[in-house]
Amino acid sequence: MGSTVLSLRIDGELLDRLRQHAAKRGMSVQDYVVRTLIRDDFDERFKVAVEETEKFYGETEKLCGPTGPAVTRDPMTRDPIT
C-alpha cells in the first residue's frame, strides 16, 4: 500500500489543540491526526460489523446473559432455542 499526500487548511485554534494532544502523547501532529483517523475508521467498521451481527442473530442484549454469551437461536435454522 502506497501513501498519498493530503493537505488540509485548518483553523489556528484547532491546530494548537492538535499540537497539545500530540505533545501529550509524544507524537507529531501528523502522526496524531493519522492515528486518530485510523482509530475512527476502525470504530466505524466495528460498529457496522456489530450491526450486521445483530441483523443476523438478533439484538446482542438477547445473546448475552449475566455470565457471558448464551446461545438463543439454532445457528443453522435461526429458530429460537427454548
C-alpha positions in Angstrom: 0.0 0.0 0.0 1.4 3.3 -1.0 1.0 6.7 0.6 -0.6 9.9 -0.7 -0.3 13.5 0.5 -3.3 15.1 2.0 -3.2 18.8 2.5 -5.6 20.5 5.0 -6.5 24.1 5.8 -7.5 24.3 9.4 -8.2 26.9 12.0 -5.2 28.1 14.1 -7.0 27.2 17.4 -7.7 23.7 16.1 -4.0 23.3 15.1 -3.0 24.5 18.6 -5.3 21.9 20.2 -3.9 19.2 17.9 -0.4 20.1 18.9 -1.2 19.9 22.6 -2.9 16.5 22.2 0.0 15.2 20.1 2.6 16.6 22.6 0.9 14.8 25.5 1.4 11.5 23.6 4.9 12.4 22.4 3.8 12.4 18.8 4.0 14.8 15.8 0.7 16.4 14.8 0.8 14.4 11.5 1.2 11.1 13.4 -1.5 12.1 15.9 -4.0 13.0 13.1 -3.3 9.8 11.2 -3.7 7.7 14.3 -7.0 9.5 15.1 -8.3 8.8 11.5 -7.3 5.1 11.7 -9.0 4.7 15.1 -12.1 6.4 13.8 -12.1 4.2 10.7 -11.8 1.1 12.9 -14.6 2.3 15.2 -16.9 2.7 12.2 -16.0 -0.7 10.7 -16.5 -2.3 14.1 -19.9 -0.6 14.5 -21.0 -1.9 11.1 -19.9 -5.4 12.0 -21.9 -5.3 15.2 -25.0 -4.0 13.3 -24.6 -6.8 10.7 -24.3 -9.4 13.5 -27.4 -8.1 15.2 -29.3 -8.3 11.9 -28.2 -12.0 11.6 -28.6 -13.2 15.2 -31.0 -10.6 16.7 -30.2 -8.0 19.3 -27.0 -8.6 21.2 -28.7 -7.9 24.5 -30.6 -11.1 24.0 -27.4 -13.1 23.2 -25.6 -12.2 26.4 -26.6 -13.4 29.8 -25.1 -12.4 33.1 -22.3 -15.0 32.7 -21.5 -14.2 29.1 -22.8 -15.2 25.7 -25.8 -17.5 25.6 -27.0 -19.4 22.6 -30.6 -18.3 21.9 -31.0 -19.4 18.3 -30.2 -22.5 16.3 -27.2 -21.5 14.2 -28.5 -23.4 11.2 -32.2 -22.6 11.2 -32.1 -19.4 13.3 -35.1 -20.7 15.2 -35.3 -19.7 18.9 -33.9 -22.3 21.3 -36.3 -22.9 24.2 
